[in-house]
Amino acid sequence: MKKNKNKDARNIGVALILGLIIGLILYFMGKSELTLYVKPIGVVFIRLLKMVIIPLVFSSIYMSMV
C-alpha cells in the first residue's frame, strides 16, 4: 500500500511540474489562440470547485455542532 501512495504522490508532482512548464512556455510564446480554447475549460473547472466547496463547508459546520 505504501508503494502505491508514493507512486501517486510522484505522479501528481510530475503532472504539476509539467503543467507549470507547459503553461509558462505557452505564456511566453504568446499563444493567445490556444488560450481561447482552454480558458472556458478552466472557468468551468473553477465554477465546479466553488459549487462543491460551499456545501462541504456548511455540512462540516453543521456536523461540528451536532
PDB file of N, CA, C and O in Angstrom:
ATOM      1  N   MET A   1       0.827  -1.191   0.000  1.00  0.00           N
ATOM      2  CA  MET A   1       0.000   0.000   0.000  1.00  0.00           C
ATOM      3  C   MET A   1       0.868   1.250   0.000  1.00  0.00           C
ATOM      4  O   MET A   1       0.534   2.238  -0.654  1.00  0.00           O
ATOM      5  N   LYS A   2       1.967   1.213   0.721  1.00  0.00           N
ATOM      6  CA  LYS A   2       2.815   2.397   0.823  1.00  0.00           C
ATOM      7  C   LYS A   2       3.449   2.745  -0.524  1.00  0.00           C
ATOM      8  O   LYS A   2       3.598   3.922  -0.853  1.00  0.00           O
ATOM      9  N   LYS A   3       3.821   1.733  -1.301  1.00  0.00           N
ATOM     10  CA  LYS A   3       4.405   1.999  -2.613  1.00  0.00           C
ATOM     11  C   LYS A   3       3.409   2.722  -3.506  1.00  0.00           C
ATOM     12  O   LYS A   3       3.794   3.605  -4.272  1.00  0.00           O
ATOM     13  N   ASN A   4       2.140   2.362  -3.418  1.00  0.00           N
ATOM     14  CA  ASN A   4       1.114   2.977  -4.240  1.00  0.00           C
ATOM     15  C   ASN A   4       0.942   4.452  -3.883  1.00  0.00           C
ATOM     16  O   ASN A   4       0.735   5.281  -4.769  1.00  0.00           O
ATOM     17  N   LYS A   5       1.026   4.789  -2.585  1.00  0.00           N
ATOM     18  CA  LYS A   5       0.900   6.183  -2.170  1.00  0.00           C
ATOM     19  C   LYS A   5       2.059   7.010  -2.701  1.00  0.00           C
ATOM     20  O   LYS A   5       1.862   8.134  -3.163  1.00  0.00           O
ATOM     21  N   ASN A   6       3.261   6.463  -2.638  1.00  0.00           N
ATOM     22  CA  ASN A   6       4.421   7.182  -3.151  1.00  0.00           C
ATOM     23  C   ASN A   6       4.324   7.385  -4.655  1.00  0.00           C
ATOM     24  O   ASN A   6       4.716   8.431  -5.172  1.00  0.00           O
ATOM     25  N   LYS A   7       3.803   6.389  -5.352  1.00  0.00           N
ATOM     26  CA  LYS A   7       3.649   6.490  -6.794  1.00  0.00           C
ATOM     27  C   LYS A   7       2.625   7.564  -7.150  1.00  0.00           C
ATOM     28  O   LYS A   7       2.832   8.329  -8.092  1.00  0.00           O
ATOM     29  N   ASP A   8       1.530   7.625  -6.409  1.00  0.00           N
ATOM     30  CA  ASP A   8       0.517   8.644  -6.658  1.00  0.00           C
ATOM     31  C   ASP A   8       1.069  10.039  -6.399  1.00  0.00           C
ATOM     32  O   ASP A   8       0.824  10.961  -7.178  1.00  0.00           O
ATOM     33  N   ALA A   9       1.803  10.195  -5.320  1.00  0.00           N
ATOM     34  CA  ALA A   9       2.383  11.497  -4.999  1.00  0.00           C
ATOM     35  C   ALA A   9       3.387  11.912  -6.067  1.00  0.00           C
ATOM     36  O   ALA A   9       3.444  13.080  -6.453  1.00  0.00           O
ATOM     37  N   ARG A  10       4.166  10.967  -6.536  1.00  0.00           N
ATOM     38  CA  ARG A  10       5.136  11.274  -7.591  1.00  0.00           C
ATOM     39  C   ARG A  10       4.431  11.683  -8.874  1.00  0.00           C
ATOM     40  O   ARG A  10       4.845  12.636  -9.534  1.00  0.00           O
ATOM     41  N   ASN A  11       3.364  10.965  -9.235  1.00  0.00           N
ATOM     42  CA  ASN A  11       2.616  11.295 -10.447  1.00  0.00           C
ATOM     43  C   ASN A  11       1.993  12.684 -10.355  1.00  0.00           C
ATOM     44  O   ASN A  11       1.990  13.430 -11.334  1.00  0.00           O
ATOM     45  N   ILE A  12       1.470  13.027  -9.196  1.00  0.00           N
ATOM     46  CA  ILE A  12       0.891  14.354  -9.008  1.00  0.00           C
ATOM     47  C   ILE A  12       1.967  15.423  -9.123  1.00  0.00           C
ATOM     48  O   ILE A  12       1.752  16.458  -9.754  1.00  0.00           O
ATOM     49  N   GLY A  13       3.114  15.180  -8.523  1.00  0.00           N
ATOM     50  CA  GLY A  13       4.217  16.137  -8.606  1.00  0.00           C
ATOM     51  C   GLY A  13       4.706  16.328 -10.032  1.00  0.00           C
ATOM     52  O   GLY A  13       4.954  17.455 -10.461  1.00  0.00           O
ATOM     53  N   VAL A  14       4.846  15.232 -10.769  1.00  0.00           N
ATOM     54  CA  VAL A  14       5.290  15.312 -12.164  1.00  0.00           C
ATOM     55  C   VAL A  14       4.266  16.069 -13.003  1.00  0.00           C
ATOM     56  O   VAL A  14       4.638  16.909 -13.822  1.00  0.00           O
ATOM     57  N   ALA A  15       2.983  15.783 -12.807  1.00  0.00           N
ATOM     58  CA  ALA A  15       1.942  16.484 -13.559  1.00  0.00           C
ATOM     59  C   ALA A  15       1.928  17.970 -13.229  1.00  0.00           C
ATOM     60  O   ALA A  15       1.721  18.798 -14.117  1.00  0.00           O
ATOM     61  N   LEU A  16       2.144  18.316 -11.975  1.00  0.00           N
ATOM     62  CA  LEU A  16       2.185  19.719 -11.570  1.00  0.00           C
ATOM     63  C   LEU A  16       3.345  20.445 -12.239  1.00  0.00           C
ATOM     64  O   LEU A  16       3.175  21.547 -12.759  1.00  0.00           O
ATOM     65  N   ILE A  17       4.507  19.834 -12.226  1.00  0.00           N
ATOM     66  CA  ILE A  17       5.683  20.462 -12.834  1.00  0.00           C
ATOM     67  C   ILE A  17       5.518  20.571 -14.349  1.00  0.00           C
ATOM     68  O   ILE A  17       5.846  21.607 -14.929  1.00  0.00           O
ATOM     69  N   LEU A  18       5.016  19.522 -14.995  1.00  0.00           N
ATOM     70  CA  LEU A  18       4.794  19.575 -16.441  1.00  0.00           C
ATOM     71  C   LEU A  18       3.770  20.638 -16.814  1.00  0.00           C
ATOM     72  O   LEU A  18       3.953  21.363 -17.792  1.00  0.00           O
ATOM     73  N   GLY A  19       2.702  20.734 -16.045  1.00  0.00           N
ATOM     74  CA  GLY A  19       1.695  21.759 -16.302  1.00  0.00           C
ATOM     75  C   GLY A  19       2.255  23.156 -16.154  1.00  0.00           C
ATOM     76  O   GLY A  19       1.943  24.045 -16.946  1.00  0.00           O
ATOM     77  N   LEU A  20       3.079  23.350 -15.143  1.00  0.00           N
ATOM     78  CA  LEU A  20       3.709  24.649 -14.931  1.00  0.00           C
ATOM     79  C   LEU A  20       4.644  24.996 -16.084  1.00  0.00           C
ATOM     80  O   LEU A  20       4.624  26.121 -16.583  1.00  0.00           O
ATOM     81  N   ILE A  21       5.454  24.045 -16.503  1.00  0.00           N
ATOM     82  CA  ILE A  21       6.397  24.292 -17.603  1.00  0.00           C
ATOM     83  C   ILE A  21       5.655  24.584 -18.906  1.00  0.00           C
ATOM     84  O   ILE A  21       5.987  25.536 -19.612  1.00  0.00           O
ATOM     85  N   ILE A  22       4.656  23.771 -19.222  1.00  0.00           N
ATOM     86  CA  ILE A  22       3.897  23.978 -20.457  1.00  0.00           C
ATOM     87  C   ILE A  22       3.157  25.312 -20.414  1.00  0.00           C
ATOM     88  O   ILE A  22       3.112  26.030 -21.413  1.00  0.00           O
ATOM     89  N   GLY A  23       2.582  25.645 -19.270  1.00  0.00           N
ATOM     90  CA  GLY A  23       1.893  26.923 -19.135  1.00  0.00           C
ATOM     91  C   GLY A  23       2.817  28.106 -19.314  1.00  0.00           C
ATOM     92  O   GLY A  23       2.457  29.079 -19.977  1.00  0.00           O
ATOM     93  N   LEU A  24       4.006  28.040 -18.730  1.00  0.00           N
ATOM     94  CA  LEU A  24       4.968  29.138 -18.888  1.00  0.00           C
ATOM     95  C   LEU A  24       5.457  29.253 -20.329  1.00  0.00           C
ATOM     96  O   LEU A  24       5.615  30.359 -20.846  1.00  0.00           O
ATOM     97  N   ILE A  25       5.694  28.126 -20.972  1.00  0.00           N
ATOM     98  CA  ILE A  25       6.134  28.155 -22.373  1.00  0.00           C
ATOM     99  C   ILE A  25       5.062  28.797 -23.249  1.00  0.00           C
ATOM    100  O   ILE A  25       5.366  29.659 -24.073  1.00  0.00           O
ATOM    101  N   LEU A  26       3.813  28.381 -23.071  1.00  0.00           N
ATOM    102  CA  LEU A  26       2.737  28.952 -23.881  1.00  0.00           C
ATOM    103  C   LEU A  26       2.535  30.429 -23.576  1.00  0.00           C
ATOM    104  O   LEU A  26       2.224  31.212 -24.474  1.00  0.00           O
ATOM    105  N   TYR A  27       2.708  30.816 -22.316  1.00  0.00           N
ATOM    106  CA  TYR A  27       2.546  32.219 -21.936  1.00  0.00           C
ATOM    107  C   TYR A  27       3.603  33.091 -22.608  1.00  0.00           C
ATOM    108  O   TYR A  27       3.283  34.147 -23.154  1.00  0.00           O
ATOM    109  N   PHE A  28       4.845  32.659 -22.571  1.00  0.00           N
ATOM    110  CA  PHE A  28       5.921  33.472 -23.130  1.00  0.00           C
ATOM    111  C   PHE A  28       5.978  33.404 -24.657  1.00  0.00           C
ATOM    112  O   PHE A  28       6.549  34.291 -25.291  1.00  0.00           O
ATOM    113  N   MET A  29       5.396  32.366 -25.250  1.00  0.00           N
ATOM    114  CA  MET A  29       5.347  32.294 -26.708  1.00  0.00           C
ATOM    115  C   MET A  29       4.185  33.105 -27.262  1.00  0.00           C
ATOM    116  O   MET A  29       4.130  33.366 -28.464  1.00  0.00           O
ATOM    117  N   GLY A  30       3.263  33.502 -26.406  1.00  0.00           N
ATOM    118  CA  GLY A  30       2.139  34.318 -26.842  1.00  0.00           C
ATOM    119  C   GLY A  30       1.109  33.545 -27.644  1.00  0.00           C
ATOM    120  O   GLY A  30       0.582  34.056 -28.632  1.00  0.00           O
ATOM    121  N   LYS A  31       0.822  32.345 -27.238  1.00  0.00           N
ATOM    122  CA  LYS A  31      -0.166  31.525 -27.939  1.00  0.00           C
ATOM    123  C   LYS A  31      -1.579  31.895 -27.477  1.00  0.00           C
ATOM    124  O   LYS A  31      -2.225  31.129 -26.763  1.00  0.00           O
ATOM    125  N   SER A  32      -2.046  33.060 -27.886  1.00  0.00           N
ATOM    126  CA  SER A  32      -3.352  33.520 -27.417  1.00  0.00           C
ATOM    127  C   SER A  32      -4.498  32.731 -28.040  1.00  0.00           C
ATOM    128  O   SER A  32      -5.556  32.608 -27.423  1.00  0.00           O
ATOM    129  N   GLU A  33      -4.316  32.189 -29.257  1.00  0.00           N
ATOM    130  CA  GLU A  33      -5.402  31.425 -29.870  1.00  0.00           C
ATOM    131  C   GLU A  33      -5.650  30.118 -29.117  1.00  0.00           C
ATOM    132  O   GLU A  33      -6.778  29.627 -29.075  1.00  0.00           O
ATOM    133  N   LEU A  34      -4.608  29.563 -28.529  1.00  0.00           N
ATOM    134  CA  LEU A  34      -4.784  28.349 -27.733  1.00  0.00           C
ATOM    135  C   LEU A  34      -5.518  28.657 -26.433  1.00  0.00           C
ATOM    136  O   LEU A  34      -6.342  27.865 -25.978  1.00  0.00           O
ATOM    137  N   THR A  35      -5.220  29.797 -25.844  1.00  0.00           N
ATOM    138  CA  THR A  35      -5.885  30.154 -24.591  1.00  0.00           C
ATOM    139  C   THR A  35      -7.369  30.408 -24.797  1.00  0.00           C
ATOM    140  O   THR A  35      -8.154  30.243 -23.863  1.00  0.00           O
ATOM    141  N   LEU A  36      -7.768  30.803 -25.994  1.00  0.00           N
ATOM    142  CA  LEU A  36      -9.194  30.989 -26.273  1.00  0.00           C
ATOM    143  C   LEU A  36      -9.955  29.671 -26.153  1.00  0.00           C
ATOM    144  O   LEU A  36     -11.128  29.661 -25.777  1.00  0.00           O
ATOM    145  N   TYR A  37      -9.295  28.570 -26.470  1.00  0.00           N
ATOM    146  CA  TYR A  37      -9.939  27.262 -26.378  1.00  0.00           C
ATOM    147  C   TYR A  37      -9.832  26.658 -24.984  1.00  0.00           C
ATOM    148  O   TYR A  37     -10.722  25.921 -24.559  1.00  0.00           O
ATOM    149  N   VAL A  38      -8.767  26.959 -24.279  1.00  0.00           N
ATOM    150  CA  VAL A  38      -8.523  26.339 -22.978  1.00  0.00           C
ATOM    151  C   VAL A  38      -9.212  27.102 -21.845  1.00  0.00           C
ATOM    152  O   VAL A  38      -9.597  26.495 -20.845  1.00  0.00           O
ATOM    153  N   LYS A  39      -9.371  28.409 -21.982  1.00  0.00           N
ATOM    154  CA  LYS A  39      -9.925  29.224 -20.904  1.00  0.00           C
ATOM    155  C   LYS A  39     -11.324  28.776 -20.463  1.00  0.00           C
ATOM    156  O   LYS A  39     -11.567  28.705 -19.258  1.00  0.00           O
ATOM    157  N   PRO A  40     -12.258  28.467 -21.381  1.00  0.00           N
ATOM    158  CA  PRO A  40     -13.580  28.020 -20.915  1.00  0.00           C
ATOM    159  C   PRO A  40     -13.522  26.753 -20.060  1.00  0.00           C
ATOM    160  O   PRO A  40     -14.319  26.594 -19.135  1.00  0.00           O
ATOM    161  N   ILE A  41     -12.599  25.865 -20.359  1.00  0.00           N
ATOM    162  CA  ILE A  41     -12.452  24.649 -19.556  1.00  0.00           C
ATOM    163  C   ILE A  41     -12.007  25.013 -18.145  1.00  0.00           C
ATOM    164  O   ILE A  41     -12.506  24.451 -17.170  1.00  0.00           O
ATOM    165  N   GLY A  42     -11.074  25.950 -18.034  1.00  0.00           N
ATOM    166  CA  GLY A  42     -10.611  26.402 -16.725  1.00  0.00           C
ATOM    167  C   GLY A  42     -11.701  27.094 -15.935  1.00  0.00           C
ATOM    168  O   GLY A  42     -11.812  26.908 -14.723  1.00  0.00           O
ATOM    169  N   VAL A  43     -12.511  27.900 -16.622  1.00  0.00           N
ATOM    170  CA  VAL A  43     -13.607  28.606 -15.953  1.00  0.00           C
ATOM    171  C   VAL A  43     -14.625  27.606 -15.412  1.00  0.00           C
ATOM    172  O   VAL A  43     -15.093  27.742 -14.281  1.00  0.00           O
ATOM    173  N   VAL A  44     -14.965  26.612 -16.210  1.00  0.00           N
ATOM    174  CA  VAL A  44     -15.911  25.585 -15.760  1.00  0.00           C
ATOM    175  C   VAL A  44     -15.335  24.819 -14.576  1.00  0.00           C
ATOM    176  O   VAL A  44     -16.062  24.522 -13.627  1.00  0.00           O
ATOM    177  N   PHE A  45     -14.051  24.494 -14.611  1.00  0.00           N
ATOM    178  CA  PHE A  45     -13.411  23.770 -13.514  1.00  0.00           C
ATOM    179  C   PHE A  45     -13.474  24.576 -12.217  1.00  0.00           C
ATOM    180  O   PHE A  45     -13.800  24.026 -11.166  1.00  0.00           O
ATOM    181  N   ILE A  46     -13.166  25.875 -12.279  1.00  0.00           N
ATOM    182  CA  ILE A  46     -13.213  26.720 -11.086  1.00  0.00           C
ATOM    183  C   ILE A  46     -14.639  26.827 -10.566  1.00  0.00           C
ATOM    184  O   ILE A  46     -14.852  26.791  -9.354  1.00  0.00           O
ATOM    185  N   ARG A  47     -15.613  26.956 -11.449  1.00  0.00           N
ATOM    186  CA  ARG A  47     -17.014  27.028 -11.010  1.00  0.00           C
ATOM    187  C   ARG A  47     -17.461  25.727 -10.345  1.00  0.00           C
ATOM    188  O   ARG A  47     -18.202  25.752  -9.362  1.00  0.00           O
ATOM    189  N   LEU A  48     -17.012  24.594 -10.880  1.00  0.00           N
ATOM    190  CA  LEU A  48     -17.346  23.311 -10.257  1.00  0.00           C
ATOM    191  C   LEU A  48     -16.724  23.194  -8.871  1.00  0.00           C
ATOM    192  O   LEU A  48     -17.356  22.673  -7.952  1.00  0.00           O
ATOM    193  N   LEU A  49     -15.484  23.676  -8.711  1.00  0.00           N
ATOM    194  CA  LEU A  49     -14.856  23.660  -7.387  1.00  0.00           C
ATOM    195  C   LEU A  49     -15.635  24.525  -6.403  1.00  0.00           C
ATOM    196  O   LEU A  49     -15.849  24.125  -5.258  1.00  0.00           O
ATOM    197  N   LYS A  50     -16.056  25.700  -6.839  1.00  0.00           N
ATOM    198  CA  LYS A  50     -16.840  26.580  -5.968  1.00  0.00           C
ATOM    199  C   LYS A  50     -18.169  25.925  -5.593  1.00  0.00           C
ATOM    200  O   LYS A  50     -18.641  26.059  -4.465  1.00  0.00           O
ATOM    201  N   MET A  51     -18.765  25.216  -6.554  1.00  0.00           N
ATOM    202  CA  MET A  51     -20.046  24.566  -6.311  1.00  0.00           C
ATOM    203  C   MET A  51     -19.910  23.450  -5.274  1.00  0.00           C
ATOM    204  O   MET A  51     -20.864  23.172  -4.548  1.00  0.00           O
ATOM    205  N   VAL A  52     -18.766  22.819  -5.192  1.00  0.00           N
ATOM    206  CA  VAL A  52     -18.549  21.724  -4.251  1.00  0.00           C
ATOM    207  C   VAL A  52     -18.135  22.241  -2.878  1.00  0.00           C
ATOM    208  O   VAL A  52     -18.524  21.666  -1.862  1.00  0.00           O
ATOM    209  N   ILE A  53     -17.360  23.308  -2.833  1.00  0.00           N
ATOM    210  CA  ILE A  53     -16.794  23.783  -1.571  1.00  0.00           C
ATOM    211  C   ILE A  53     -17.860  24.305  -0.619  1.00  0.00           C
ATOM    212  O   ILE A  53     -17.804  24.012   0.576  1.00  0.00           O
ATOM    213  N   ILE A  54     -18.822  25.061  -1.108  1.00  0.00           N
ATOM    214  CA  ILE A  54     -19.830  25.654  -0.222  1.00  0.00           C
ATOM    215  C   ILE A  54     -20.621  24.584   0.534  1.00  0.00           C
ATOM    216  O   ILE A  54     -20.749  24.696   1.753  1.00  0.00           O
ATOM    217  N   PRO A  55     -21.159  23.548  -0.130  1.00  0.00           N
ATOM    218  CA  PRO A  55     -21.844  22.506   0.645  1.00  0.00           C
ATOM    219  C   PRO A  55     -20.927  21.775   1.627  1.00  0.00           C
ATOM    220  O   PRO A  55     -21.366  21.390   2.711  1.00  0.00           O
ATOM    221  N   LEU A  56     -19.671  21.581   1.263  1.00  0.00           N
ATOM    222  CA  LEU A  56     -18.740  20.924   2.183  1.00  0.00           C
ATOM    223  C   LEU A  56     -18.511  21.757   3.436  1.00  0.00           C
ATOM    224  O   LEU A  56     -18.460  21.214   4.540  1.00  0.00           O
ATOM    225  N   VAL A  57     -18.374  23.058   3.278  1.00  0.00           N
ATOM    226  CA  VAL A  57     -18.162  23.934   4.437  1.00  0.00           C
ATOM    227  C   VAL A  57     -19.392  23.926   5.330  1.00  0.00           C
ATOM    228  O   VAL A  57     -19.276  23.768   6.545  1.00  0.00           O
ATOM    229  N   PHE A  58     -20.569  24.095   4.739  1.00  0.00           N
ATOM    230  CA  PHE A  58     -21.783  24.120   5.552  1.00  0.00           C
ATOM    231  C   PHE A  58     -22.039  22.781   6.235  1.00  0.00           C
ATOM    232  O   PHE A  58     -22.456  22.751   7.393  1.00  0.00           O
ATOM    233  N   SER A  59     -21.795  21.677   5.537  1.00  0.00           N
ATOM    234  CA  SER A  59     -22.007  20.378   6.178  1.00  0.00           C
ATOM    235  C   SER A  59     -20.984  20.139   7.287  1.00  0.00           C
ATOM    236  O   SER A  59     -21.308  19.509   8.294  1.00  0.00           O
ATOM    237  N   SER A  60     -19.773  20.625   7.122  1.00  0.00           N
ATOM    238  CA  SER A  60     -18.767  20.491   8.183  1.00  0.00           C
ATOM    239  C   SER A  60     -19.152  21.303   9.407  1.00  0.00           C
ATOM    240  O   SER A  60     -19.014  20.836  10.538  1.00  0.00           O
ATOM    241  N   ILE A  61     -19.629  22.508   9.184  1.00  0.00           N
ATOM    242  CA  ILE A  61     -20.073  23.343  10.310  1.00  0.00           C
ATOM    243  C   ILE A  61     -21.257  22.695  11.008  1.00  0.00           C
ATOM    244  O   ILE A  61     -21.305  22.645  12.237  1.00  0.00           O
ATOM    245  N   TYR A  62     -22.210  22.200  10.232  1.00  0.00           N
ATOM    246  CA  TYR A  62     -23.390  21.562  10.816  1.00  0.00           C
ATOM    247  C   TYR A  62     -23.002  20.323  11.628  1.00  0.00           C
ATOM    248  O   TYR A  62     -23.489  20.131  12.742  1.00  0.00           O
ATOM    249  N   MET A  63     -22.131  19.491  11.071  1.00  0.00           N
ATOM    250  CA  MET A  63     -21.741  18.271  11.774  1.00  0.00           C
ATOM    251  C   MET A  63     -20.922  18.572  13.024  1.00  0.00           C
ATOM    252  O   MET A  63     -20.947  17.793  13.977  1.00  0.00           O
ATOM    253  N   SER A  64     -20.206  19.674  13.037  1.00  0.00           N
ATOM    254  CA  SER A  64     -19.447  20.018  14.240  1.00  0.00           C
ATOM    255  C   SER A  64     -20.369  20.499  15.356  1.00  0.00           C
ATOM    256  O   SER A  64     -20.023  20.389  16.533  1.00  0.00           O
ATOM    257  N   MET A  65     -21.535  21.029  15.000  1.00  0.00           N
ATOM    258  CA  MET A  65     -22.489  21.495  16.014  1.00  0.00           C
ATOM    259  C   MET A  65     -23.363  20.363  16.538  1.00  0.00           C
ATOM    260  O   MET A  65     -23.908  20.465  17.638  1.00  0.00           O
ATOM    261  N   VAL A  66     -23.504  19.296  15.777  1.00  0.00           N
ATOM    262  CA  VAL A  66     -24.391  18.194  16.177  1.00  0.00           C
ATOM    263  C   VAL A  66     -23.707  17.242  17.101  1.00  0.00           C
ATOM    264  O   VAL A  66     -24.310  16.260  17.533  1.00  0.00           O
TER     265      VAL A  66
END
